[in-house]
Amino acid sequence: MSQQAIAQSLSALRQEGLIETVQDPKDERKSPVRVSEKGKLAINTYLSLHTKWLVRRIESRFAPEELVALERAIAVLERLAKSDDGDEEP
């Protein structure tokens, strides 16, 4: 992605009030970007709606015994994700 494309994307997000820039007091050439409160609300709203959609989709397409198997698989994957065996991400 080019610098120009990134700048255009950031500009659009800034215009929507979803991000804000903050001057770096140590280096005025830098303008760190952070998610605004409006942006956080938009993210949380999207995630909530997406989660509800996914739950409806799963519940409507799987038999009860498949849902039990899925819950067990999720538990195993969560345990794997929480394990700290020293492996680093690739």
C-alpha positions in Angstrom: 0.0 0.0 0.0 1.5 3.4 -1.0 1.9 6.3 1.4 -0.6 8.2 -0.7 -3.2 5.5 -0.3 -2.6 5.4 3.4 -2.9 9.1 3.7 -6.2 9.1 1.8 -7.5 6.3 4.0 -6.5 8.2 7.2 -8.0 11.4 5.8 -11.4 9.7 5.2 -11.3 8.2 8.7 -10.4 11.5 10.2 -13.2 13.3 8.4 -15.7 10.8 9.8 -14.3 11.4 13.3 -13.2 7.8 13.6 -9.5 8.6 14.3 -7.6 11.5 15.7 -4.0 12.5 15.4 -1.9 13.7 18.3 1.3 15.7 18.1 4.3 14.0 19.4 5.8 16.5 21.9 9.3 15.0 21.3 9.2 15.1 17.5 6.8 17.5 15.9 7.2 15.8 12.5 5.4 12.8 13.9 1.6 12.7 14.3 0.6 9.4 15.9 -2.9 8.2 15.1 -5.4 6.8 17.5 -8.9 5.6 17.4 -11.4 8.2 18.7 -14.2 7.6 21.0 -16.6 7.6 18.0 -14.3 5.1 16.3 -14.3 2.8 19.3 -18.1 3.0 19.4 -18.2 2.1 15.7 -15.9 -0.8 16.2 -17.8 -2.2 19.2 -21.1 -1.8 17.3 -19.8 -3.6 14.3 -18.4 -6.4 16.4 -21.6 -6.8 18.4 -23.7 -6.9 15.2 -21.3 -9.4 13.6 -21.3 -11.6 16.6 -25.1 -11.7 16.7 -25.2 -12.5 13.0 -22.6 -15.3 13.4 -24.5 -16.8 16.3 -27.8 -16.8 14.4 -26.0 -18.4 11.4 -24.4 -21.1 13.4 -27.5 -22.0 15.4 -29.6 -22.2 12.2 -27.2 -24.4 10.3 -26.0 -27.0 12.8 -27.7 -29.8 14.6 -27.7 -29.8 18.4 -25.0 -32.5 18.5 -22.9 -30.5 16.1 -23.2 -27.4 18.3 -21.9 -29.5 21.2 -18.9 -30.6 19.1 -18.3 -27.1 18.1 -18.3 -25.9 21.7 -15.8 -28.6 22.6 -13.6 -27.6 19.7 -13.7 -23.9 20.7 -12.7 -24.9 24.2 -9.6 -26.8 22.9 -8.7 -23.8 20.6 -9.0 -21.3 23.5 -6.8 -23.5 25.6 -4.2 -23.6 22.8 -4.4 -19.8 22.3 -3.8 -19.3 26.1 -0.9 -21.7 26.4 2.5 -20.1 26.8 5.0 -22.7 25.5 7.4 -20.2 24.1 6.3 -20.4 20.5 6.5 -17.1 18.7 4.2 -16.1 15.8 5.8 -16.7 12.4 
